[in-house]
Amino acid sequence: MAASLAGKTAIVTGAGSGINLAFARLLLRQQCNVVFADLALRPEAKEVVDAHSSPSSSASRAVFQKTDVRDWQQLETMFHTAVEEFGGFDIVCPGAGIWEPPFSSFWHPPGSPESRDSPTSSHYASLEINITHPIRTTQLAIAHFLSARRSAAAAAASSDPPSNTTDTPPHDPLFHIIHVSSIAGQVTPLLAPLYNASKHAVSGFVRTLAPLDAAYGIRVTAVAPGIIDTPMWRENPEKLRLFSDEGGDQWVSADDVAGVMGSLVDGREEIDVVAAAASAAGGVATGLPSGDSREGWRKVKAEGGLILEVSKGRVRKVEQFLDAGPMGPGNTVSNGEVAYQDIFKMLGSGTWGT
């Protein structure tokens, strides 16, 4: 990577599996400590944490903090854990999310047999996890980062003699908050209205906080993955049936997404992405963070508000205006019509929502 993550610390929610586990692994390989914040660890995640459980076992360390991201007190606890275990943190990834399961789905309203959302609770669990948790986690992270800035400034001013900061870059070190949006933050399939709404919200939220980069050295960015080969897909029959090898659908590797996430938080100044012309033509040029500058690629400035779409072998900057939308392998499911027909059947039953 262009800049070092060694000696830094990250908090990653949802690190017990999927994309967030892949990201946590990448950070640990780069000698960055990680707080795994999740309800539980899948066996492969537990193996990673166990392998990095003591300072003598590796150059980086991992700790697990059981966390229900819907509970704000538990979110605060994961931050306290990072401070107690590592003295602070530099990177926060509120990555935990769910893809509109029956227990909290627009198509299974509160009060229906499948739903666990109570008609009297005034909330959807899907939105608490996918929207409220990233927003609250970001608030807490910003507060901690600003406090760290104030403490560092006070220590420099009170030193004898006062520290010479003329050679120090402004807002050094740079702090990072990286979100996991989705191509569902650009498109609007009927299948998952709450999930689509949540990812549109995450992308808008990230763009809103872009000015914090220049003002305070707090860089808020996001990835927008396509169809990712994770347990959230593989172990969900209702979701998996949408995918068709025969229809030309292709999986995107969680490790590819993690690699792009790493390029967004390692302090590099530019990131390689597929050029606009190649993207529009559906070319095979990629933008995985290799530092290459071959034809079909372009460099984009690493800055707050940047959202990078990750599909099969390619990375594309998601523009705020006049964006072409997801395209190419790794962004499609060919059997969506099957689910559409199921939805129409429910709506025509005469009992939906009652």
KAUR-V473823 format. One line per field, one symbol per residue. phi: phi as a letter, one per 30 degrees, with the letter a starting at -180 (. if undefined). psi: psi as a letter, one per 40 degrees, with the letter a starting at -180 (. if undefined). A space follows every 50 residues. Layout:
phi: ???
psi: ???
This chain:
phi: .dbcceidbbcbdiddaieddeddeedddcicdbcdcadacdeddddddd dbdbeddadbbbbcbdbcddcddddddddddddddbikabbbbdceabch dedabedbdejdeddcdddcdiaceeddddcdddddddeddddddddddd dddddddcdbdeddcdcdedhcddcbbcccdadddbcbdddbeddedddd dddddddecedddddbicccbacbdddcdbedcdcbeddddddbdddjdb dcddddddddedddbcjddbbdbddedddddidcecbddcidbdejcbcc ddaeidbcdcbdiabbddddbhddieaiejbbbdcddddedddddddddi bdic
psi: idiieheihihhieeeiadddddddddddefhihhhhidihidddddddd efeidedieiiiihhhhheehddddddddddddddeeaidhhggehiigg idegidegiheiddiehheeefihdddddddddddddddddddddddddd dddddddeihiihhedehiifhihihhhihaieeedigiddgdddddddd ddddddddededdddefhhhaiigibhhgiddddegddddedhhddeeii ihhddddddddddeeeeidihhihidddddefieiifigeeifiieiihi hhiiehhhhhaheihhhhidifieiiiiieeihefddddddddddddeee ehe.
